[in-house]
Amino acid sequence: MLTEICPKLPMRNKAATKLYYLEQLSFEEGADYDDYLILFKGNIEIHFFEFKELNPKDNYGQVYIRTDAIDAFYQSLCNKDVKIHPAAPLADKPWGQREFSLLDPDANLITFGQSL
């Protein structure tokens, strides 16, 4: 019945969002419309809608992405100097996940996790 999920996150500037996800996180472009952007990496697909008035300090957009290679992915981001959220470095959590988080240019919280 339900087959997949594609979260939709706000973006203020499509060029900045696209550059961050393509260059920093190695996503690929799926589709680019006037005020809408679709990016993907493997089976992960994220949609972005234009929200020019977004105040990043008020943004609560969040996505949790599961992986089966958290340590290698984390190291690949560190090697590219991707800024990891200072309050969420790679760590084992009491809920049985090894995870870390980062903030995209619009302060959407992107968390990556792997089951322990």
Secondary structure as GFF3:
##gff-version 3
##sequence-region A 1 116
A	DSSP	beta_strand	8	11	.	.	.	ID=ss1
A	DSSP	alpha_helix	14	19	.	.	.	ID=ss2
A	DSSP	pi_helix	20	24	.	.	.	ID=ss3
A	DSSP	beta_strand	28	33	.	.	.	ID=ss4
A	DSSP	beta_strand	36	41	.	.	.	ID=ss5
A	DSSP	beta_strand	44	50	.	.	.	ID=ss6
A	DSSP	three_ten_helix	56	58	.	.	.	ID=ss7
A	DSSP	beta_strand	62	66	.	.	.	ID=ss8
A	DSSP	alpha_helix	70	79	.	.	.	ID=ss9
A	DSSP	beta_strand	91	92	.	.	.	ID=ss10
A	DSSP	beta_strand	97	103	.	.	.	ID=ss11
A	DSSP	beta_strand	109	115	.	.	.	ID=ss12
###
